[in-house]
Amino acid sequence: MSKRDRQRLGILIVLLVVLGMTVVLGYRMNRPQITAAVQTPESKQPAPNQTIASDARIRLDLIEKPESSQNIGRNNVFQYREARPATQSSRPGPTPPVAPPPLMPVVAQPPPSRPAGPPPLPPIPLKYQGFAIVNSSLTAFLADDFARHYNVTVGEVLMGKYRVSQITDATVEIEDLEASRRQTLPLLK
């Protein structure tokens, strides 16, 4: 057997293994699921006039009684109450009126305050860290919140939106070009 024949035989074996795995996985995926049927034991039905705590049926026999029409609209259906014990009397009699639940006092709340105008603009995010005298003019050293440092002179536009208006040894006046406002930055020590 030559080298080329051995190579082809190896490829054939690999392809047969892949085909076998595909067939097995395809069979497993398409196989119907087997479910076991479980029979529940028959539960004892309660007597028609008794209710169970977890019974969620609507009792039409209680709704259709004429004496129950006296309490319609008086009960708070959203208030939790304990179930009443069944009465032992054999003859139906008038039911005593049920007192309505106490009402909660209504407290008047003041109307929410409305802001007088638009929210104030945030401060200019620069800090005046120092200055130097270069060619008989002051150069200010500014830093932003991202620790980037800028060396600026009067009239320079910084970050495309702030213009340096005035530089002194104690303060730098910055003009916000977008909001048309000025802010004075003190020298940090």
TORGULO-15477 format. One record per residue (C-alpha): residue in one letter; residue number from 1; x, y negated, z negated. Coordinates in nm, 2 decimals. Each point is the difference from the previous one (the first is absolute). Layout:
<recs>
<rec code="a" pos="NUM" u="X" v="Y" w="Z"/>
...
</recs>
This chain:
<recs>
<rec code="m" pos="1" u="0.00" v="0.00" w="0.00"/>
<rec code="s" pos="2" u="0.14" v="-0.34" w="0.10"/>
<rec code="k" pos="3" u="0.01" v="-0.31" w="-0.20"/>
<rec code="r" pos="4" u="-0.28" v="-0.16" w="0.20"/>
<rec code="d" pos="5" u="-0.22" v="0.31" w="-0.05"/>
<rec code="r" pos="6" u="0.06" v="-0.01" w="-0.38"/>
<rec code="q" pos="7" u="-0.10" v="-0.37" w="0.00"/>
<rec code="r" pos="8" u="-0.32" v="0.07" w="0.18"/>
<rec code="l" pos="9" u="-0.08" v="0.29" w="-0.23"/>
<rec code="g" pos="10" u="0.06" v="-0.23" w="-0.31"/>
<rec code="i" pos="11" u="-0.24" v="-0.27" w="0.15"/>
<rec code="l" pos="12" u="-0.26" v="0.27" w="0.07"/>
<rec code="i" pos="13" u="0.02" v="0.13" w="-0.36"/>
<rec code="v" pos="14" u="-0.04" v="-0.36" w="-0.14"/>
<rec code="l" pos="15" u="-0.30" v="-0.06" w="0.23"/>
<rec code="l" pos="16" u="-0.16" v="0.32" w="-0.10"/>
<rec code="v" pos="17" u="0.04" v="-0.09" w="-0.37"/>
<rec code="v" pos="18" u="-0.15" v="-0.34" w="0.06"/>
<rec code="l" pos="19" u="-0.29" v="0.16" w="0.19"/>
<rec code="g" pos="20" u="-0.06" v="0.24" w="-0.28"/>
<rec code="m" pos="21" u="-0.01" v="-0.27" w="-0.26"/>
<rec code="t" pos="22" u="-0.23" v="-0.21" w="0.21"/>
<rec code="v" pos="23" u="-0.24" v="0.30" w="0.04"/>
<rec code="v" pos="24" u="0.01" v="0.08" w="-0.38"/>
<rec code="l" pos="25" u="-0.06" v="-0.37" w="-0.10"/>
<rec code="g" pos="26" u="-0.27" v="-0.04" w="0.26"/>
<rec code="y" pos="27" u="-0.18" v="0.31" w="-0.13"/>
<rec code="r" pos="28" u="0.02" v="-0.13" w="-0.36"/>
<rec code="m" pos="29" u="-0.13" v="-0.34" w="0.09"/>
<rec code="n" pos="30" u="-0.30" v="0.13" w="0.20"/>
<rec code="r" pos="31" u="-0.09" v="0.27" w="-0.25"/>
<rec code="p" pos="32" u="-0.34" v="-0.05" w="-0.16"/>
<rec code="q" pos="33" u="0.01" v="-0.09" w="-0.36"/>
<rec code="i" pos="34" u="-0.13" v="0.26" w="-0.25"/>
<rec code="t" pos="35" u="-0.21" v="-0.14" w="-0.27"/>
<rec code="a" pos="36" u="-0.13" v="0.20" w="-0.29"/>
<rec code="a" pos="37" u="-0.36" v="-0.03" w="-0.08"/>
<rec code="v" pos="38" u="-0.06" v="-0.06" w="-0.37"/>
<rec code="q" pos="39" u="-0.34" v="0.04" w="-0.15"/>
<rec code="t" pos="40" u="-0.10" v="-0.21" w="-0.29"/>
<rec code="p" pos="41" u="-0.20" v="0.15" w="-0.28"/>
<rec code="e" pos="42" u="-0.36" v="-0.11" w="0.00"/>
<rec code="s" pos="43" u="-0.05" v="-0.29" w="-0.24"/>
<rec code="k" pos="44" u="-0.30" v="-0.01" w="-0.23"/>
<rec code="q" pos="45" u="-0.25" v="-0.26" w="0.11"/>
<rec code="p" pos="46" u="-0.12" v="-0.24" w="-0.27"/>
<rec code="a" pos="47" u="-0.37" v="-0.03" w="-0.09"/>
<rec code="p" pos="48" u="-0.18" v="-0.26" w="0.21"/>
<rec code="n" pos="49" u="-0.04" v="-0.24" w="-0.30"/>
<rec code="q" pos="50" u="0.37" v="0.02" w="-0.11"/>
<rec code="t" pos="51" u="0.29" v="-0.17" w="0.15"/>
<rec code="i" pos="52" u="0.37" v="0.07" w="-0.01"/>
<rec code="a" pos="53" u="0.25" v="-0.27" w="-0.06"/>
<rec code="s" pos="54" u="0.15" v="0.05" w="0.34"/>
<rec code="d" pos="55" u="-0.33" v="0.04" w="0.18"/>
<rec code="a" pos="56" u="-0.01" v="-0.24" w="0.29"/>
<rec code="r" pos="57" u="-0.35" v="0.07" w="0.13"/>
<rec code="i" pos="58" u="-0.27" v="-0.26" w="0.02"/>
<rec code="r" pos="59" u="-0.28" v="0.09" w="-0.23"/>
<rec code="l" pos="60" u="-0.31" v="-0.10" w="0.20"/>
<rec code="d" pos="61" u="-0.23" v="0.14" w="-0.26"/>
<rec code="l" pos="62" u="0.12" v="-0.27" w="-0.24"/>
<rec code="i" pos="63" u="-0.05" v="-0.27" w="0.26"/>
<rec code="e" pos="64" u="-0.35" v="0.10" w="0.09"/>
<rec code="k" pos="65" u="-0.14" v="-0.01" w="-0.36"/>
<rec code="p" pos="66" u="-0.22" v="-0.30" w="-0.06"/>
<rec code="e" pos="67" u="0.13" v="-0.07" w="-0.35"/>
<rec code="s" pos="68" u="0.35" v="-0.04" w="0.14"/>
<rec code="s" pos="69" u="-0.11" v="-0.30" w="0.20"/>
<rec code="q" pos="70" u="0.00" v="-0.21" w="-0.31"/>
<rec code="n" pos="71" u="0.38" v="0.01" w="-0.01"/>
<rec code="i" pos="72" u="0.07" v="-0.07" w="0.36"/>
<rec code="g" pos="73" u="0.25" v="-0.29" w="0.03"/>
<rec code="r" pos="74" u="0.08" v="-0.02" w="-0.37"/>
<rec code="n" pos="75" u="0.29" v="0.25" w="0.00"/>
<rec code="n" pos="76" u="0.35" v="-0.11" w="0.10"/>
<rec code="v" pos="77" u="0.10" v="0.28" w="0.24"/>
<rec code="f" pos="78" u="0.36" v="-0.10" w="-0.03"/>
<rec code="q" pos="79" u="0.02" v="0.03" w="-0.38"/>
<rec code="y" pos="80" u="0.11" v="0.34" w="-0.14"/>
<rec code="r" pos="81" u="-0.24" v="0.16" w="-0.24"/>
<rec code="e" pos="82" u="-0.01" v="0.33" w="-0.18"/>
<rec code="a" pos="83" u="-0.26" v="0.24" w="0.13"/>
<rec code="r" pos="84" u="-0.31" v="0.01" w="-0.22"/>
<rec code="p" pos="85" u="-0.07" v="0.33" w="-0.17"/>
<rec code="a" pos="86" u="-0.31" v="0.19" w="0.14"/>
<rec code="t" pos="87" u="-0.31" v="-0.05" w="-0.22"/>
<rec code="q" pos="88" u="-0.16" v="0.31" w="-0.15"/>
<rec code="s" pos="89" u="-0.36" v="-0.13" w="0.03"/>
<rec code="s" pos="90" u="-0.22" v="0.20" w="0.24"/>
<rec code="r" pos="91" u="-0.24" v="-0.29" w="0.08"/>
<rec code="p" pos="92" u="0.13" v="-0.29" w="0.20"/>
<rec code="g" pos="93" u="-0.05" v="-0.33" w="-0.18"/>
<rec code="p" pos="94" u="0.07" v="-0.36" w="0.07"/>
<rec code="t" pos="95" u="0.37" v="-0.07" w="-0.01"/>
<rec code="p" pos="96" u="0.12" v="-0.28" w="-0.23"/>
<rec code="p" pos="97" u="0.13" v="-0.30" w="0.19"/>
<rec code="v" pos="98" u="0.37" v="-0.01" w="0.04"/>
<rec code="a" pos="99" u="0.17" v="-0.32" w="-0.10"/>
<rec code="p" pos="100" u="0.21" v="-0.16" w="0.28"/>
<rec code="p" pos="101" u="0.37" v="-0.02" w="-0.06"/>
<rec code="p" pos="102" u="0.13" v="-0.32" w="-0.14"/>
<rec code="l" pos="103" u="0.09" v="-0.26" w="0.25"/>
<rec code="m" pos="104" u="0.36" v="-0.14" w="0.02"/>
<rec code="p" pos="105" u="0.02" v="-0.37" w="-0.04"/>
<rec code="v" pos="106" u="0.10" v="-0.19" w="0.31"/>
<rec code="v" pos="107" u="0.29" v="-0.23" w="-0.05"/>
<rec code="a" pos="108" u="0.03" v="-0.29" w="0.24"/>
<rec code="q" pos="109" u="0.34" v="-0.01" w="0.16"/>
<rec code="p" pos="110" u="0.14" v="-0.33" w="0.13"/>
<rec code="p" pos="111" u="0.03" v="-0.02" w="0.38"/>
<rec code="p" pos="112" u="0.35" v="0.09" w="0.12"/>
<rec code="s" pos="113" u="0.22" v="-0.31" w="0.04"/>
<rec code="r" pos="114" u="0.09" v="-0.08" w="0.36"/>
<rec code="p" pos="115" u="0.35" v="-0.12" w="0.08"/>
<rec code="a" pos="116" u="0.02" v="-0.37" w="0.07"/>
<rec code="g" pos="117" u="0.19" v="0.04" w="0.32"/>
<rec code="p" pos="118" u="0.24" v="0.23" w="0.18"/>
<rec code="p" pos="119" u="0.25" v="0.18" w="-0.22"/>
<rec code="p" pos="120" u="0.33" v="-0.18" w="-0.06"/>
<rec code="l" pos="121" u="0.29" v="0.07" w="0.23"/>
<rec code="p" pos="122" u="0.28" v="0.22" w="-0.14"/>
<rec code="p" pos="123" u="0.32" v="-0.18" w="-0.08"/>
<rec code="i" pos="124" u="0.28" v="-0.01" w="0.25"/>
<rec code="p" pos="125" u="0.21" v="0.31" w="-0.06"/>
<rec code="l" pos="126" u="0.34" v="-0.17" w="-0.01"/>
<rec code="k" pos="127" u="0.24" v="-0.07" w="-0.29"/>
<rec code="y" pos="128" u="0.26" v="-0.28" w="-0.01"/>
<rec code="q" pos="129" u="0.32" v="0.16" w="-0.12"/>
<rec code="g" pos="130" u="0.26" v="-0.26" w="0.06"/>
<rec code="f" pos="131" u="0.14" v="-0.26" w="0.24"/>
<rec code="a" pos="132" u="0.33" v="-0.11" w="0.16"/>
<rec code="i" pos="133" u="0.12" v="-0.32" w="0.16"/>
<rec code="v" pos="134" u="0.10" v="0.08" w="0.36"/>
<rec code="n" pos="135" u="0.11" v="-0.29" w="0.23"/>
<rec code="s" pos="136" u="-0.14" v="-0.26" w="-0.25"/>
<rec code="s" pos="137" u="-0.35" v="0.16" w="0.00"/>
<rec code="l" pos="138" u="-0.16" v="0.24" w="-0.24"/>
<rec code="t" pos="139" u="-0.06" v="0.36" w="0.10"/>
<rec code="a" pos="140" u="-0.24" v="0.20" w="-0.22"/>
<rec code="f" pos="141" u="0.03" v="0.37" w="-0.07"/>
<rec code="l" pos="142" u="-0.35" v="0.16" w="-0.01"/>
<rec code="a" pos="143" u="-0.11" v="0.36" w="-0.05"/>
<rec code="d" pos="144" u="-0.33" v="0.17" w="0.06"/>
<rec code="d" pos="145" u="-0.18" v="0.29" w="-0.18"/>
<rec code="f" pos="146" u="0.19" v="0.25" w="0.21"/>
<rec code="a" pos="147" u="0.34" v="-0.12" w="-0.11"/>
<rec code="r" pos="148" u="0.09" v="-0.16" w="0.33"/>
<rec code="h" pos="149" u="0.20" v="-0.32" w="-0.03"/>
<rec code="y" pos="150" u="-0.02" v="-0.31" w="0.22"/>
<rec code="n" pos="151" u="0.23" v="-0.30" w="0.03"/>
<rec code="v" pos="152" u="-0.22" v="-0.29" w="0.11"/>
<rec code="t" pos="153" u="0.04" v="-0.38" w="0.06"/>
<rec code="v" pos="154" u="-0.26" v="-0.28" w="0.02"/>
<rec code="g" pos="155" u="-0.24" v="0.04" w="0.30"/>
<rec code="e" pos="156" u="0.07" v="0.37" w="0.06"/>
<rec code="v" pos="157" u="-0.29" v="0.24" w="0.05"/>
<rec code="l" pos="158" u="0.02" v="0.32" w="-0.20"/>
<rec code="m" pos="159" u="-0.18" v="0.32" w="0.09"/>
<rec code="g" pos="160" u="-0.19" v="-0.19" w="0.27"/>
<rec code="k" pos="161" u="-0.24" v="-0.15" w="-0.26"/>
<rec code="y" pos="162" u="0.19" v="-0.20" w="-0.26"/>
<rec code="r" pos="163" u="0.18" v="-0.33" w="0.07"/>
<rec code="v" pos="164" u="0.26" v="-0.13" w="-0.25"/>
<rec code="s" pos="165" u="-0.11" v="-0.37" w="-0.07"/>
<rec code="q" pos="166" u="0.25" v="-0.11" w="-0.27"/>
<rec code="i" pos="167" u="0.30" v="0.15" w="-0.19"/>
<rec code="t" pos="168" u="0.13" v="-0.14" w="-0.33"/>
<rec code="d" pos="169" u="0.23" v="0.15" w="-0.26"/>
<rec code="a" pos="170" u="-0.30" v="0.10" w="-0.21"/>
<rec code="t" pos="171" u="-0.29" v="0.08" w="0.25"/>
<rec code="v" pos="172" u="-0.08" v="0.09" w="0.35"/>
<rec code="e" pos="173" u="-0.32" v="-0.12" w="0.16"/>
<rec code="i" pos="174" u="-0.15" v="0.26" w="0.25"/>
<rec code="e" pos="175" u="-0.29" v="-0.08" w="0.24"/>
<rec code="d" pos="176" u="-0.23" v="0.28" w="0.10"/>
<rec code="l" pos="177" u="-0.07" v="-0.06" w="0.37"/>
<rec code="e" pos="178" u="-0.30" v="0.24" w="0.01"/>
<rec code="a" pos="179" u="-0.19" v="-0.13" w="-0.31"/>
<rec code="s" pos="180" u="0.12" v="-0.37" w="0.02"/>
<rec code="r" pos="181" u="0.11" v="-0.01" w="-0.36"/>
<rec code="r" pos="182" u="0.33" v="-0.07" w="-0.18"/>
<rec code="q" pos="183" u="0.16" v="0.18" w="-0.29"/>
<rec code="t" pos="184" u="0.30" v="-0.10" w="-0.21"/>
<rec code="l" pos="185" u="0.24" v="0.28" w="-0.10"/>
<rec code="p" pos="186" u="0.21" v="-0.06" w="-0.31"/>
<rec code="l" pos="187" u="0.36" v="0.11" w="-0.02"/>
<rec code="l" pos="188" u="0.02" v="0.34" w="-0.18"/>
<rec code="k" pos="189" u="0.27" v="0.01" w="-0.27"/>
</recs>
